[in-house]
Amino acid sequence: MECEVCKKDCERKSPRQKYCKQCLQGIRKQYEAKRRKTDKRIKWREEYKETYRERKRKYDTQYYQDHKKKHLKYSKQYREGHKEECKMRDYALKIFKNKLLKRANYKCEKCDRTENLQLHHKEYTQRNKKEFDEEDMKKIEVLCPICHKREHIRLAKLKQKSLHLRS
């Protein structure tokens, strides 16, 4: 048999043998060196991914905490300065929501579910209203969370189609 690397004649122990002992050892050493390099690369890549994940997690939690503090600060400040106004608006919203629920018989207007009802605005109105009238009631419907999500998806598709038609 002839070795494929050094082209010397050598004994064949099996019909599949292609290399002599010396060449086989050299090939094994090269293979081991390559494997060690790739192992180092894989290890480095994993370490890098881990440190990246940790940095991202720290950044996200810090950003969320800062944002939450800022939001609470402003909402508390606003409420402190406008206590009576906020109480009246909250009370008016409660009454308005109860009227809407009563109108819908405490059921979803699309599928008649009774749990976790939400208000869906067909048309958005002024936010800080203290009084609500019949026109506002016509612009809002009572929906369960599933129908509410479906409605928003439907509206998003309509909006996307109208934007597509314009261009």
Order of alpha helices (4+ residues) and beta strands (2+ residues): alpha-alpha-beta-alpha-beta-alpha
